[in-house]
Amino acid sequence: MNFVELSLQFSESSALRLLRADTAPLIAAVLHSAFKREHCPVVPESRLRTLLQAELEDLRATGTFSGNKSAQEYLVEWADDFHGYVRRFQPPDDDEPAYELTPDTERVFQWIESLRPRPYVGTESKFKTLVHVLADLVENTTQSVDVRIERLRAEQARIEKEIADIQATGEAPVYNATQINERFLNLLDTARTLLGDFREVERHFRRVTEDLLVSRKSGDISRGQIVGQTLDAHERLRVSTQGQSFYAFWEFLLA
């Protein structure tokens, strides 16, 4: 990380551009209301325009906002190639255009959320997660059959002891309120991050689709070649690091 890299990032990143904008509070407030408050991944244009218009009228009435653009003008600006705060598209089953957040805007919301004061910082569940991931990594990178069997038997012994203890005492240990809250907060943080990751995965897949559409419209390529490019692109996605992670998630979800 140096001055040149940071200068380039500050000039090209939509997330940093949003945070540096004079209208950043307006953008974040309206988009959060439209997408996050009601957990809507896609919002029709009329709905987003209505929310923005109402917000503009309230702010102008109190003298806290002086921008003179209309709600529609702001939406066009937020969705253009330079700003890229939202993506405007035409749903296949609807006559009205719709909007969705871009990965950069998702990151902005994650960062703003991280600035909120927390009643406490949970460490127990995070440390246990860290230990579990490390143990899983060690176990599933060890090719020794004896080591794997030894670990499985140790886990089997632990489970059998837990069963015996519950049968002997008639009680099953449970988390207390603090432990439950800590794990639930960590779950929310992970879910928010995962949502942002999905936006990024979608953008990767959309780029491949756009490249195929460009090839199709060029007129210099046959349908057979388009099919071949499609299959090749699908295979490249599947074997890439991004693709392997996504398809592993998808198979787990289906299972």
C-alpha positions in Angstrom: 0.0 0.0 0.0 1.6 3.2 -1.2 0.6 6.7 -2.3 0.1 5.8 -6.0 -2.0 2.7 -5.2 -4.1 4.7 -2.8 -4.6 7.6 -5.2 -5.7 5.2 -7.9 -8.1 3.4 -5.5 -9.6 6.7 -4.2 -10.2 7.8 -7.8 -11.7 4.5 -9.1 -13.5 2.9 -6.1 -17.2 3.5 -6.1 -17.3 2.8 -2.3 -14.7 5.5 -1.6 -16.4 7.8 -4.1 -19.7 7.4 -2.2 -18.1 8.1 1.2 -16.5 11.3 -0.2 -19.6 12.6 -1.9 -21.3 15.7 -0.5 -24.6 13.9 -0.7 -23.3 10.7 1.0 -25.7 10.9 4.0 -28.6 11.2 1.6 -27.4 8.3 -0.6 -26.8 6.0 2.4 -30.1 6.9 4.1 -32.3 6.4 1.1 -30.6 3.2 -0.1 -30.6 1.8 3.4 -34.3 2.5 3.8 -35.1 1.0 0.4 -32.9 -2.1 0.5 -31.8 -2.9 4.1 -34.7 -1.9 6.3 -37.2 -4.2 4.6 -34.5 -6.7 3.4 -35.3 -6.2 -0.3 -32.5 -7.3 -2.7 -34.3 -5.7 -5.7 -36.4 -2.5 -5.6 -38.7 -1.2 -8.4 -37.8 2.2 -9.8 -41.1 3.8 -8.7 -40.6 2.6 -5.1 -37.0 3.9 -5.0 -37.9 7.2 -6.6 -40.8 7.7 -4.2 -38.6 7.1 -1.2 -36.0 9.5 -2.5 -38.5 12.2 -3.4 -40.1 12.0 0.1 -36.6 12.3 1.7 -35.7 15.3 -0.5 -38.9 17.1 0.4 -38.4 16.5 4.1 -34.8 17.7 4.1 -35.5 20.7 1.9 -38.4 21.7 4.2 -36.1 21.8 7.2 -33.3 23.5 5.3 -30.8 20.7 5.9 -30.3 19.9 2.2 -29.7 22.3 -0.6 -29.3 20.1 -3.7 -31.6 21.1 -6.5 -31.7 17.9 -8.6 -34.9 15.9 -8.9 -35.3 12.4 -7.5 -35.0 10.9 -11.0 -31.9 12.9 -11.8 -30.2 11.6 -8.6 -31.2 8.0 -9.5 -29.7 8.4 -13.0 -26.5 9.7 -11.4 -26.3 7.0 -8.8 -26.6 4.3 -11.4 -24.2 5.6 -14.1 -20.9 4.0 -14.9 -18.9 6.6 -13.0 -20.7 6.5 -9.7 -22.0 2.9 -9.6 -23.8 3.0 -6.3 -26.7 1.0 -7.7 -27.4 -1.1 -10.8 -30.4 -0.3 -12.9 -31.7 -3.2 -15.0 -34.9 -4.5 -16.6 -36.3 -7.6 -14.9 -37.4 -10.2 -17.5 -40.9 -10.6 -16.0 -41.7 -6.9 -15.4 -42.2 -3.8 -17.5 -40.7 -1.5 -14.9 -37.0 -1.1 -14.4 -35.5 -2.1 -11.0 -32.5 -1.4 -8.9 -30.1 -3.4 -6.8 -27.1 -2.5 -4.7 -23.6 -2.9 -6.1 -20.8 -4.8 -4.2 -19.1 -1.5 -3.4 -22.2 -0.1 -1.8 -22.6 -3.3 0.2 -19.1 -2.7 1.5 -20.0 0.8 2.5 -23.0 -0.4 4.6 -20.8 -3.1 6.2 -18.2 -0.4 7.1 -20.8 2.0 8.5 -22.4 -0.9 10.5 -18.9 -1.6 12.0 -18.7 2.0 13.3 -21.7 1.6 15.6 -20.8 1.2 19.3 -21.3 -2.3 20.6 -22.5 -3.1 24.1 -19.6 -5.6 24.3 -17.2 -7.4 22.1 -17.6 -11.1 22.1 -14.4 -13.1 22.2 -15.3 -16.6 23.3 -17.3 -17.7 20.2 -14.9 -16.0 17.8 -12.0 -17.8 19.4 -13.8 -21.1 19.3 -14.6 -20.5 15.6 -10.9 -19.8 15.0 -9.9 -23.0 16.8 -12.6 -25.0 14.9 -11.4 -23.7 11.5 -7.8 -24.5 12.3 -8.6 -28.0 13.4 -10.7 -28.5 10.3 -7.9 -27.3 8.1 -5.4 -29.6 9.8 -7.7 -32.6 9.7 -8.6 -32.2 6.0 -5.1 -31.6 4.8 -3.6 -34.6 6.5 -3.3 -37.6 4.1 -2.2 -40.0 6.8 -4.9 -42.7 7.3 -3.7 -43.4 10.8 -3.8 -39.8 11.9 -7.3 -39.4 10.4 -8.6 -42.5 12.2 -7.0 -41.4 15.4 -8.7 -38.0 15.2 -12.1 -39.7 14.4 -11.8 -42.1 17.3 -10.9 -39.2 19.7 -14.1 -37.4 18.4 -16.1 -40.6 18.9 -14.8 -40.9 22.5 -15.7 -37.3 23.2 -19.3 -37.8 21.9 -19.8 -41.1 23.8 -18.6 -39.4 27.0 -21.0 -36.5 26.4 -23.9 -38.9 25.9 -22.9 -40.8 29.1 -22.8 -37.6 31.1 -26.2 -36.5 29.9 -27.7 -39.9 30.7 -26.1 -39.9 34.1 -27.2 -36.4 35.1 -30.4 -36.2 33.2 -29.3 -32.7 32.1 -28.1 -31.3 28.8 -25.7 -28.4 29.0 -27.0 -25.2 27.2 -25.6 -21.8 26.4 -26.3 -18.9 28.8 -27.9 -15.7 27.6 -24.5 -14.0 27.0 -23.2 -16.9 24.9 -26.4 -17.0 22.9 -26.2 -13.2 22.2 -22.6 -13.4 21.3 -23.1 -16.1 18.8 -26.2 -14.4 17.3 -24.2 -11.2 16.7 -21.4 -13.1 15.1 -24.0 -14.8 12.9 -25.4 -11.5 11.8 -22.0 -10.1 11.0 -21.2 -13.2 8.9 -24.5 -13.0 7.1 -24.0 -9.4 6.1 -20.5 -10.2 4.8 -21.9 -13.1 2.9 -24.5 -11.0 1.2 -21.8 -8.6 0.0 -19.8 -11.5 -1.2 -22.8 -12.7 -3.3 -23.0 -9.3 -4.9 -19.3 -9.7 -6.0 -19.9 -13.2 -7.3 -22.9 -12.0 -9.3 -20.8 -9.3 -10.8 -18.1 -11.8 -11.9 -20.7 -14.0 -13.5 -22.4 -11.0 -15.2 -19.1 -9.9 -16.8 -18.8 -13.3 -18.5 -22.4 -13.0 -19.7 -21.7 -9.5 -21.1 -18.6 -10.7 -22.9 -20.7 -13.4 -24.6 -23.4 -10.9 -25.6 -20.8 -8.7 -27.2 -19.4 -11.6 -29.1 -22.9 -12.5 -30.3 -23.7 -9.0 -31.5 -20.4 -8.7 -33.4 -21.7 -10.7 -36.3 -18.4 -12.4 -36.9 -19.1 -15.5 -34.8 -21.3 -18.4 -35.5 -23.9 -19.9 -33.1 -21.7 -22.9 -32.7 -18.8 -20.8 -31.6 -21.1 -18.9 -29.2 -22.1 -22.2 -27.6 -18.5 -23.2 -27.4 -17.5 -20.0 -25.8 -20.4 -20.3 -23.3 -19.3 -23.8 -22.3 -15.6 -22.7 -22.1 -16.6 -19.7 -19.9 -18.7 -22.0 -17.7 -15.8 -24.3 -17.2 -13.4 -21.5 -16.5 -15.8 -20.2 -13.8 -16.2 -23.7 -12.3 -12.4 -24.4 -12.0 -11.5 -20.9 -10.9 -11.0 -20.2 -7.2 -14.2 -18.1 -7.2 -16.1 -20.8 -9.0 -14.9 -23.7 -6.8 -16.0 -21.8 -3.7 -19.4 -20.8 -5.1 -20.2 -24.3 -6.5 -19.2 -25.9 -3.2 -21.5 -23.6 -1.4 -24.3 -24.3 -3.9 -23.9 -28.1 -3.5 -24.0 -27.8 0.2 -27.1 -25.6 0.0 -28.9 -28.1 -2.2 -27.8 -31.0 0.1 
